[in-house]
Every structure is written in C-alpha cells, then in structure tokens.
C-alpha cells in the first residue's frame, strides 16, 4: 500500500509539473474562450440548417420545450423570437454567413490547439501564418463537420418510423467515432511536428469518456439543481457554459499530453520512462 501511495504521489507531481511547464491551464482558457464564441456561430449555423431542411418542429417540440421551464418567461420569449427570425430569414445568405463565422471561430480553436501541442511536444513553430491559417481553416471544416455530425446523430434518436430502433442503437457508437475522429485530426495534423495516428488512441478514449461524462454530469445538474428562472440564475447560464467549455478544454489538453507521455515512454528504455512505471507501480503495488 505504501509503494502504491508513493507512485501515486509521483504521478500527481509529474502532472503538476507538466501543467506548469506546458502552460496547460493558460491554453485551456484560450480554447474555452474561443469555444464559447464559436458556440454562438455554430448554433446559428445549426438553426439555419434546420430551417433549410424545414425541421422547425425539432425546436418547437423538443429543444424549445426543454429550455422553456428552465429560464425566465421573458428570456425564453426573446430566445424563441430570435429562433423564429432565423427560421424566417433567407436560407442561402444565412447559411453562408453562419458557416463562415463558424469556420472562422473554430479555426481559432485549432490555432490555440496548435500552440498547446507545440508546447506539449516542446518543439518550436517554424510555419509562418500564411501556412498555419490555411491548415487551421481546413481542420476547422473537418472538425466542425464531425462535431455537428455527432450532435445530429444523437438528436436523431428522437425520430420515429421504421429506422428509429437502428438509429437509437447506433447513434452513440457513431457519435463516439466522430468525436474520436475529430481528436485524431487535431493531434495528427495540427502541430508543426506530426505524430503517427496510432499514438492518439489513448487520448481519443480519454476525450470521448471525459466529454461524455462531463456532459452527463452537467445535464443532470441542469435537470435537478440549476435554476435559471431568477435574475442571478440568468447570469449563471454564462458561468455554467464557461465552466463547461473550460473543463472540456482541460480534458482535451490532458489527452494530448497523455498521448505524448505514452509515446515518449514507449521509445525510452525502462529506467528512463516517466509515466508507465508509475502507473504499473500503482496497479501492482511495486516500487518504480
């Protein structure tokens, strides 16, 4: 037991040092802020798609009724009026504007992730901005498609008809696969020094499990605890969203750091490894 505790303390000290050395909390704040702004553009884009597909009933029957009892009547009235105006706006122009805003904001998230990955890999950034920006735009399009696709697949569980049962069964595995794919894209192609895709598997698992677990916890908090129907509660929405995105950003960066630790340990002789002997010591109770 004492050996396990020593190894556990060393793991904690290792991660504290990595957080400090690679400025993970600073990058998490930057990614969370860009994600907060991108969420507005992505919501506008999603509403534009619903309007173009004539799926306004999804808002009226599912999303809107879920929001209405949680916020003040005047707040919901404003939200509902905004959504109604979006649905009644010209589709082509709205989608063009919303997609451009969404790609721009998500590309900012990618560029923040590039800086974080370069810190984690401890490599300088040799690429000028005219190379980094097109890379961030390309990755933003793919990541945005994967994330919105995962959300759409989960919401597809509300459909009825002959395909409802297969969709209900397959929607979560499909959504998980899309989230893992988005993570793989960022880790593989965003940094200046590319990594082989096979080393992203542990990070992908952590991101999927972490994000789904965080979402379930926050969803339960909204259902059972949160009260946004007061003046203070209305402001709490912004704190709630900021906290959600900040924790999600930390999970993302920890997953990236974990991939790099495992990759480096796999290339080192055992007496020079950092993480794997400590984890083995915690599991087996042996001194590292």
N, C-alpha and C positions, 0 to 999 in steps of 0.2 A: 504493500500500500504506500509506503514511504517513497519507493522508487517511482511509482506512478505519479505521485504528487510532485516530485522533483521534475519529472519530464513534462508534466502539465504546466508547471510554472515556467519552464524554459520555452514552451510553445507560446505562452502568453507574452513573455518577454520578447520573443522573436517577432511576433505580430505587432507589438507596441513599437519596436524599433523600425519595422517596415512601414507602418503608418506614418511615423515621424520622418524617416529618411526619404520616402517617396511622396510625401505631402498628399496622402490619400484623402484626408478629410477636406483639404482645400479643393482638390479636383472633384470630390463628391458634391461640394457646394456649387461649383460651377456647372456641373452636369445637371444637378437638380434644378437650378435656376433656369437653364435652357429648356429643360423638360417641362417645367411649369408653363413657360411661354409657348412651347411647341404644342402643349395640350390644347390650348385655345385654338390654334390654327388647325390642328388635327380634328377637333370637334366640329369646326366649321366645315372642313372637308367631308367628314362623315355625314353631317347633315345634308350637304349638297348631294352626296351620293344617294342618300335615302330619298331626297326629293326627286332626283333624276330617275330613280327606279320606282317612283310612286309608292314608296313604302312608309308614307306618313303615319300609318296605323301603328307602326312599331313605336313611335314616340307617343301617340295618343293612348295606346292600350298597354304598353309595357314600361317604357322609360319614364314618361311623364307621371303616371300614377305612382311609380316608386319614389319619385322625388317630391311630389306634392305634399305628403303628410310630414315630411322632414324639415320643411322650410316655412318661413312666414308666408301668408297668403299673397301679400304684395310682391314678395321676392319671386314666388312661383309665377305670378301673373306676368312679371317682367321677363322671366325666362321663357315662358310659354309664348309670349308675344314675339320675342326675338326668334324663337324657333319657327313660328308661323311665318314671319317675314322672310326667313331664309328659304322656307319651302315655296313661298310665292315669288321669289326672285328669279330672274332669268338663269337657267341652269348652266349654260355653257360658260358665261362670264364668271359666275360664282365659283364653279369648279376650277376654272383656270386660276383665279385669284387665290382660292383656298389651297390648291395643290402647290402653287408657287410659294406661298407663305409656309406651308407645312414642310416642304423640302428644304427651304432656307433655314428654318428653325431646327429641324432635325440634323441638318449638316453642321450646325453649331454644336450640337451634342457630339457628333462624330469628331469634330476638331478638338473638343475638350477631351474626348476619349483618346485621341492620338497623343495629346500632351501627357496624359496619365500613363499610357502604355510606354511611351519613350522614357518616362521616369522609372517605371517598373522594370523595364529592360535595361535601364541605365545606359542608354545609347543616345547620342546627340541627334538632333533633327536636321539632316542635310538638305531636305527638299524645300525649295522656295515656295512661296504662297501660290504661285500660278500652277504648281503641281498638287499641293495639298488641297486646294479648294476644289478642283475637279474630282479628285478622289473622294472628298467628303460629300460632294453632291451625288456622285454615283452610289456610294454606300448608303446615303440617306434615302434614296429612292428605294433601294432593295430592303433596307431595314424597315422603312415606313410601310412598305407593302407587306412584309412579313408580320409586323406587329398588328397592323389593322386587319390583316387576314386572320390572325389568331383571335382577335376580338370578334370579328364577324362570324367565325366558326362557332365560338362559344354562344353567341346570341342566336345562331341558327338552331340551337336546341329548343327554341320557342316555336318553331314552325310545326304545322300539323300536316297530316297527309300520310301517304304510303312510305315516304322517306323519313318520317320523324324518328322512328326507332333506330335505324342505322346511324342517322346523324347524331342522335343522343348518345350512342355508344362510342362513336369515333371522334366526336368533336374535341374531347380533351387530349387524346393522343396526338391529333392533328395540330392542335394549338401548341402543345408542348414542343412538337417537332419544329414548328415555325419559330418559336422563341429561341430554341437552341440554334437554329439556322442563323438567326439574326446575330446572336452572340458570336458564332463561329466566323461570320463575315467580318465583324469588327476586329476580333483578335487576329484573324488571318491576314487581312488586307489593310487595316488602318495604320499600324505603326510603320516607322521607317525600316525596321528590321523585321521581316516577315518570319512567322513561326509556322512549322508544319501543323496541319489541321489536327493531326491525331493527338496533339498535346492540349487541345482545347476541350477534351471530353469531360474532365473533372469540373472545370469551370462551368461548362454548359449545364451539368447536373446541378451544381450549386445555384446558378442563376434561375433555372426552372423551379427548383424546390423552394428557393428563397423568395422569389417573386410570387409564386402561387401561395405559399404560406403567409407572406405578408399581406397579400390581397384578401385572403380568407379572414385573417385577424382583423384587418381594418373594416372589412364588410360586416363582420359580427359587431364591431364597435359601433358602426353606423346604425345597425338594426336594433341593438339592445341598449346602448349607452348614450350616444350622441343626441343632442337636442339643438337643432339649428333654428328653432322657432322663437328664439329670443334675440334681442339686439346683440348681446355678446356672442350667442351661438352663431349668428350670421357671419360675424367676423371669424369665428372658429373654423369656418369652412376653409379659409385661406391657410390657416395654420395647419389644418388637417392635411390638405393637399401638399403643402410644402414639406411636411414631415414624411408623408408617404413617398414623395419623389426623392427626398434626401436618403431615406433608408434603402430605397431601391438602388440608388446610385452607389451607396456603400457596398451593397451586396454585389453589384456589378464589378466594382474595383477589387474587392476581396477575391472574387472568382478569377479575375485576370491575374492577380498576384499569386494565387494558389497554383494556377497553371504554370507560371514561370518557376515557382519554387520546385514543383514536381519535375519539370523539365531539366532544371539545373542539377537536382539531386540524382536524376537518372543518368547524367553524364559524368558524375563525380565518383571517385572511389568511396567506399562506405565511411571511412574515417574522416571524410571531408563533407559529408552530407549534412544538411541543416534540419530539414523538417521530417523526413521519413523515419530516421532512427528514433526521434522523439515520439512520433505517433506510434511506432512499434513498441516503444517502451511503455507508453500509456496503456496500450492494449494488453501487452504481455506482463507488465509489471517488472521489466528488467531495466537496469541502468544503461543509459546510452553512452 
